[in-house]
Amino acid sequence: MNHSYSFPKVELHLHLDGSYRVETMCRLAKERGITMPGTTPEGYREWLREHSDARSVNRFLEMFEQPSSVLQDPQSLETITFELIEDLALDGHAAAEIRFAPQLHTAKGMSQAQAVEAVLAGRTKALEKYPDIAIGILTCMMCVGTEKANWDANMETVEVCHRYLGKGVVGIDLAGAEGIVPLKNFAPLFAKAKEYHLPMTCHAGDSQGPETVRDALDFGVTRIGHGHHIIYDPDLCQRAIASGFTLELCPTSNVQCMSVPSYREHPLKALYRMGMLTTISTDNKTMSHVTLDDEYDHCIHDMGLSEKDMIQMNLNAINASFLPEEEKEPVRRRLTELLKQC
């Protein structure tokens, strides 16, 4: 496969600490006295390949321990942010949102605000070099156990998001392990985010059923990270379609984590055909060893979708993006023009 797609690409669901250059991560680790699995870039790349077929979301999450241990200072965060945006620009992305959890980068003394500032510094440097790509940063709250386990840290993430909103930060998310406690337990965090008028998305309906999607929609989010298990609740599907909710679907990640059995059986096509606003992202492009072009290949060759459908899903993505309207409009215009030509 490896078709190269020339239309403007828009990616909404992309984790910074799962989407880095392997050589850079190994160099940063060595400079900080941290031993990476496999010890060399080649060995680490092979380790990632072996572990990416995690067969569960929570096992996949364990892979983040290594990069998290490295990314504990401003310079490392700035570096991988710059490089990720550079890679996206060179790969034909017109726009993307990059998400990360500031609280996971405070183990060696950085504050959440300093972590955000480091990521924003990397973004600024990258956009000076690649001015034609639009980039927004999402701050992730984390589910690491019961909602009480890191309540203060999550509330701080809401405050930090509010503080840097409009300065490169565009919204907030809740990520981490699903199913430890009911998602609705996190409602007060989203209530605070709503009070601040923060654009909100939430991981839901991936390893867990459609009830988590319902909880997230009740929070007032406009997008759902993953969310494909909404397919098992027809009434909820109709509610989501009527309300214009957008799903951030990541097919390869879902197959690797066994939240769907295969690309062929992924509900993306069924959701799209019923009128759901679906979009396609890589989730963690390094850890999953996948590009957005790879995802489109799977959608077309394994699911029976067309290149026109891919263009429509990129239009869905730019419409649902939390980026400023003036950055979205040129991308929307190009994609709309391409659709007319199909």
Secondary structure, DSSP 8 states (H G I E B T S, - for coil): ------S-EEE--BBGGGS--HHHHHHHHHHTT---TTSSHHHHHHHHHHHH--SSHHHHHGGGHHHHHH--SHHHHHHHHHHHHHHHHHTTEEEEEEEE-GGGG-TTS--HHHHHHHHHHHHHHHHHH-TTSEEEEEEEEEESSSTTTTHHHHHHHHHHHHHHBTTTEEEEEEEE-SSSS-GGGGHHHHHHHHHTT--BEEEESSSS-HHHHHHHHHHT-SEEEE-GGGGG-HHHHHHHHHHT-EEEE-HHHHHHTTSSS-STT-THHHHHHTT-EEEE--BSTTTTT--HHHHHHHHHHTT---HHHHHHHHHHHHHH--S-HHHHHHHHHHHHHHHHH-
